[in-house]
Amino acid sequence: MGRILRLTPPETNPQSLYMPARPNPARPELVERACTLALRIIPNAPRNEIVGWHGSALKVKVHAPALEGRANAELLTFLAEALGLPRRSVTLLRGDKARQKVVHLAGLDEGGLKSRLGLK
């Protein structure tokens, strides 16, 4: 999401109170980079680890059991630590109760993802 920029005081024009700011190409740090990642999860593993590619999905072992969302929470925390991202930048898009999941990684593009994982 872009930044929120107040255009006019609320008293003068209530229809256009807020407008998202446009990315500034002169300041690349303001342009949001994001990607999605397909995962194949193995819960109840001896330790958390990234195994490698399983078809087009990344295979990840998670120590937590698949009960009451514990494996999902540990997966997102583990991915954030492994990729050097804040925990709030890693969100689960699909697969809440499945082994095949899709996560959204804010602040990281596909090239950065591959270099940080060290996988081909």
Backbone as CSV, one residue per row, in Angstrom:
resi,resn,N_x,N_y,N_z,CA_x,CA_y,CA_z,C_x,C_y,C_z
1,MET,0.837,-1.170,0.000,0.000,0.000,0.000,0.888,1.241,0.000
2,GLY,0.384,2.272,-0.658,1.104,3.529,-0.682,0.825,4.329,0.571
3,ARG,1.504,5.435,0.693,1.282,6.319,1.819,-0.011,7.087,1.610
4,ILE,-0.594,7.563,2.696,-1.804,8.360,2.626,-1.406,9.834,2.652
5,LEU,-1.934,10.589,1.726,-1.598,11.999,1.612,-2.877,12.810,1.710
6,ARG,-2.935,13.742,2.639,-4.112,14.592,2.785,-4.053,15.678,1.717
7,LEU,-5.121,15.758,0.912,-5.165,16.727,-0.170,-5.712,18.079,0.267
8,THR,-6.863,18.066,0.906,-7.499,19.311,1.312,-8.036,19.149,2.710
9,PRO,-8.259,20.238,3.417,-8.873,20.125,4.740,-10.280,19.537,4.614
10,PRO,-10.750,18.785,5.612,-12.057,18.150,5.512,-13.205,19.142,5.359
11,GLU,-13.028,20.364,5.804,-14.126,21.333,5.736,-14.422,21.741,4.295
12,THR,-13.426,21.761,3.424,-13.628,22.288,2.081,-14.069,21.247,1.071
13,ASN,-13.549,20.036,1.131,-13.890,19.032,0.134,-13.963,17.655,0.783
14,PRO,-15.102,17.263,1.342,-15.176,15.988,2.059,-15.076,14.768,1.155
15,GLN,-15.305,14.893,-0.168,-15.233,13.729,-1.049,-13.801,13.255,-1.274
16,SER,-12.824,14.136,-1.201,-11.444,13.735,-1.495,-10.547,14.001,-0.292
17,LEU,-10.854,13.355,0.816,-10.048,13.551,2.019,-8.666,12.938,1.891
18,TYR,-8.604,11.711,1.375,-7.327,11.011,1.315,-7.128,10.435,-0.081
19,MET,-5.884,10.394,-0.471,-5.533,9.800,-1.751,-4.192,9.100,-1.580
20,PRO,-4.051,7.870,-2.064,-2.751,7.215,-1.937,-1.690,7.959,-2.735
21,ALA,-0.517,8.052,-2.148,0.581,8.747,-2.822,1.094,7.897,-3.973
22,ARG,1.541,8.531,-5.032,2.111,7.823,-6.171,3.568,7.499,-5.876
23,PRO,4.043,6.369,-6.367,5.461,6.054,-6.179,6.331,7.083,-6.875
24,ASN,7.406,7.452,-6.227,8.338,8.430,-6.764,9.537,7.676,-7.329
25,PRO,9.726,7.673,-8.679,10.848,6.922,-9.241,12.203,7.452,-8.809
26,ALA,12.242,8.705,-8.353,13.506,9.262,-7.876,13.878,8.693,-6.508
27,ARG,12.877,8.145,-5.790,13.119,7.543,-4.470,12.653,6.093,-4.503
28,PRO,13.508,5.164,-4.965,13.080,3.776,-5.125,12.703,3.097,-3.812
29,GLU,13.122,3.627,-2.673,12.761,2.991,-1.407,11.271,3.136,-1.107
30,LEU,10.581,4.056,-1.796,9.151,4.237,-1.583,8.309,3.326,-2.465
31,VAL,8.895,2.727,-3.492,8.165,1.828,-4.371,8.080,0.464,-3.683
32,GLU,6.870,-0.011,-3.504,6.692,-1.274,-2.788,7.078,-2.448,-3.671
33,ARG,7.906,-3.300,-3.122,8.264,-4.534,-3.803,7.560,-5.660,-3.071
34,ALA,6.986,-6.577,-3.813,6.287,-7.690,-3.186,6.248,-8.856,-4.162
35,CYS,6.082,-10.046,-3.613,5.905,-11.226,-4.444,5.094,-12.250,-3.661
36,THR,4.629,-13.250,-4.352,3.938,-14.362,-3.701,4.790,-15.605,-3.875
37,LEU,4.643,-16.514,-2.946,5.452,-17.727,-2.944,4.564,-18.919,-2.629
38,ALA,4.597,-19.929,-3.502,3.855,-21.170,-3.265,4.710,-22.081,-2.391
39,LEU,4.080,-22.682,-1.402,4.796,-23.522,-0.444,4.145,-24.893,-0.326
40,ARG,4.945,-25.881,-0.026,4.490,-27.225,0.341,5.029,-27.446,1.749
41,ILE,4.140,-27.599,2.731,4.513,-27.637,4.137,4.477,-29.064,4.676
42,ILE,5.466,-29.391,5.483,5.519,-30.659,6.212,5.503,-30.305,7.702
43,PRO,4.347,-30.439,8.384,4.292,-30.130,9.821,4.882,-31.258,10.662
44,ASN,5.109,-30.990,11.936,5.618,-31.977,12.900,7.003,-32.488,12.545
45,ALA,7.817,-31.675,11.929,9.179,-32.071,11.573,10.079,-31.915,12.798
46,PRO,11.235,-32.555,12.822,12.152,-32.407,13.962,12.643,-30.965,14.155
47,ARG,12.740,-30.188,13.055,13.194,-28.794,13.146,12.636,-28.026,11.943
48,ASN,12.682,-26.718,12.042,12.273,-25.867,10.923,13.399,-25.818,9.906
49,GLU,13.072,-26.065,8.632,14.084,-25.958,7.594,13.444,-25.830,6.221
50,ILE,14.164,-25.160,5.335,13.754,-25.062,3.938,14.457,-26.196,3.210
51,VAL,13.675,-27.105,2.631,14.227,-28.308,2.017,14.694,-28.037,0.595
52,GLY,13.875,-27.371,-0.193,14.193,-27.113,-1.596,12.906,-27.019,-2.392
53,TRP,13.022,-27.136,-3.693,11.851,-27.010,-4.549,11.133,-28.338,-4.681
54,HIS,9.818,-28.296,-4.641,8.944,-29.452,-4.856,8.029,-29.070,-6.011
55,GLY,8.482,-29.316,-7.242,7.768,-28.809,-8.414,7.956,-27.302,-8.485
56,SER,6.852,-26.571,-8.492,6.937,-25.109,-8.532,6.801,-24.484,-7.148
57,ALA,6.667,-25.312,-6.122,6.500,-24.813,-4.752,7.771,-25.063,-3.944
58,LEU,7.995,-24.220,-2.962,9.125,-24.386,-2.057,8.702,-25.302,-0.917
59,LYS,9.466,-26.348,-0.673,9.139,-27.307,0.382,9.783,-26.851,1.690
60,VAL,8.952,-26.719,2.738,9.406,-26.226,4.033,8.930,-27.182,5.125
61,LYS,9.846,-27.567,6.002,9.490,-28.381,7.166,9.313,-27.461,8.371
62,VAL,8.239,-27.716,9.126,7.910,-26.893,10.289,7.802,-27.799,11.502
63,HIS,8.411,-27.377,12.600,8.426,-28.175,13.822,7.051,-28.263,14.497
64,ALA,6.252,-27.241,14.412,4.964,-27.189,15.121,3.958,-28.155,14.502
65,PRO,3.043,-28.674,15.315,1.986,-29.537,14.779,0.924,-28.704,14.060
66,ALA,0.186,-29.364,13.183,-0.861,-28.687,12.422,-2.158,-28.653,13.228
67,LEU,-2.114,-28.036,14.391,-3.278,-27.911,15.264,-3.525,-26.453,15.582
68,GLU,-4.751,-26.017,15.399,-5.187,-24.680,15.802,-4.298,-23.565,15.250
69,GLY,-3.773,-23.746,14.055,-2.981,-22.694,13.419,-1.559,-22.552,13.924
70,ARG,-1.097,-23.476,14.761,0.266,-23.361,15.298,1.322,-23.488,14.210
71,ALA,1.109,-24.414,13.268,2.080,-24.602,12.186,2.110,-23.374,11.279
72,ASN,0.964,-22.773,11.020,0.926,-21.563,10.188,1.688,-20.424,10.849
73,ALA,1.456,-20.223,12.125,2.135,-19.137,12.844,3.649,-19.361,12.845
74,GLU,4.063,-20.584,13.107,5.502,-20.864,13.124,6.108,-20.762,11.730
75,LEU,5.354,-21.173,10.713,5.819,-21.055,9.333,6.087,-19.600,8.970
76,LEU,5.142,-18.716,9.260,5.293,-17.312,8.902,6.448,-16.668,9.661
77,THR,6.599,-17.008,10.926,7.721,-16.486,11.716,9.054,-16.998,11.175
78,PHE,9.108,-18.283,10.855,10.331,-18.880,10.318,10.710,-18.255,8.975
79,LEU,9.733,-18.071,8.079,10.023,-17.462,6.786,10.521,-16.026,6.943
80,ALA,9.896,-15.282,7.851,10.327,-13.903,8.083,11.782,-13.863,8.555
81,GLU,12.143,-14.739,9.486,13.523,-14.784,9.976,14.485,-15.238,8.887
82,ALA,14.101,-16.259,8.119,14.986,-16.795,7.086,15.222,-15.788,5.961
83,LEU,14.229,-14.951,5.673,14.349,-13.991,4.578,14.787,-12.606,5.050
84,GLY,14.942,-12.434,6.359,15.363,-11.144,6.882,14.303,-10.071,6.754
85,LEU,13.049,-10.457,6.894,11.924,-9.530,6.803,11.256,-9.385,8.161
86,PRO,10.565,-8.278,8.395,9.752,-8.197,9.614,8.593,-9.186,9.527
87,ARG,8.144,-9.676,10.643,7.068,-10.670,10.668,5.802,-10.147,9.990
88,ARG,5.509,-8.857,10.112,4.290,-8.301,9.517,4.339,-8.278,7.989
89,SER,5.515,-8.493,7.393,5.648,-8.485,5.938,5.333,-9.830,5.306
90,VAL,5.145,-10.852,6.109,4.862,-12.195,5.594,3.440,-12.564,6.008
91,THR,2.547,-12.704,5.022,1.155,-13.028,5.317,0.706,-14.237,4.506
92,LEU,-0.211,-14.988,5.069,-0.764,-16.176,4.423,-1.942,-15.765,3.560
93,LEU,-1.862,-16.050,2.254,-2.953,-15.718,1.344,-3.938,-16.861,1.188
94,ARG,-3.419,-18.070,0.978,-4.271,-19.245,0.763,-3.671,-20.448,1.461
95,GLY,-4.545,-21.407,1.795,-4.081,-22.671,2.349,-4.042,-22.711,3.855
96,ASP,-4.993,-22.066,4.500,-5.019,-22.012,5.960,-5.014,-23.405,6.588
97,LYS,-5.724,-24.349,5.988,-5.799,-25.699,6.551,-5.291,-26.749,5.576
98,ALA,-4.405,-26.354,4.677,-3.871,-27.282,3.682,-2.350,-27.286,3.743
99,ARG,-1.768,-28.303,3.149,-0.303,-28.357,3.093,0.258,-27.485,1.983
100,GLN,-0.531,-27.241,0.947,-0.129,-26.319,-0.105,-0.613,-24.928,0.306
101,LYS,0.312,-23.993,0.399,-0.002,-22.647,0.857,0.590,-21.623,-0.102
102,VAL,0.039,-20.419,-0.060,0.581,-19.292,-0.810,0.753,-18.155,0.178
103,VAL,1.972,-17.607,0.239,2.249,-16.495,1.144,2.612,-15.264,0.329
104,HIS,2.324,-14.107,0.893,2.663,-12.814,0.296,3.855,-12.255,1.065
105,LEU,4.882,-11.849,0.327,6.097,-11.301,0.930,6.215,-9.838,0.523
106,ALA,5.910,-8.941,1.439,6.009,-7.503,1.162,7.444,-7.050,1.399
107,GLY,7.941,-6.220,0.504,9.288,-5.692,0.650,10.361,-6.553,0.026
108,LEU,9.951,-7.544,-0.768,10.920,-8.450,-1.377,10.401,-8.849,-2.747
109,ASP,11.217,-8.651,-3.791,10.802,-9.078,-5.119,11.356,-10.467,-5.412
110,GLU,11.046,-10.986,-6.585,11.435,-12.360,-6.913,12.951,-12.554,-6.945
111,GLY,13.666,-11.583,-7.482,15.132,-11.681,-7.519,15.730,-11.676,-6.127
112,GLY,15.220,-10.812,-5.257,15.696,-10.759,-3.876,15.368,-12.018,-3.109
113,LEU,14.209,-12.595,-3.414,13.802,-13.848,-2.763,14.779,-14.965,-3.097
114,LYS,15.088,-15.126,-4.368,16.005,-16.202,-4.778,17.396,-16.006,-4.203
115,SER,17.864,-14.758,-4.163,19.212,-14.529,-3.622,19.255,-14.763,-2.120
116,ARG,18.202,-14.397,-1.397,18.203,-14.605,0.056,18.049,-16.064,0.434
117,LEU,17.305,-16.815,-0.375,17.149,-18.250,-0.096,18.386,-19.036,-0.493
118,GLY,19.109,-18.545,-1.481,20.290,-19.267,-1.945,19.922,-20.517,-2.734
119,LEU,18.694,-20.549,-3.251,18.242,-21.693,-4.036,18.136,-21.294,-5.495
120,LYS,18.256,-22.279,-6.370,18.166,-21.993,-7.819,16.815,-22.355,-8.340
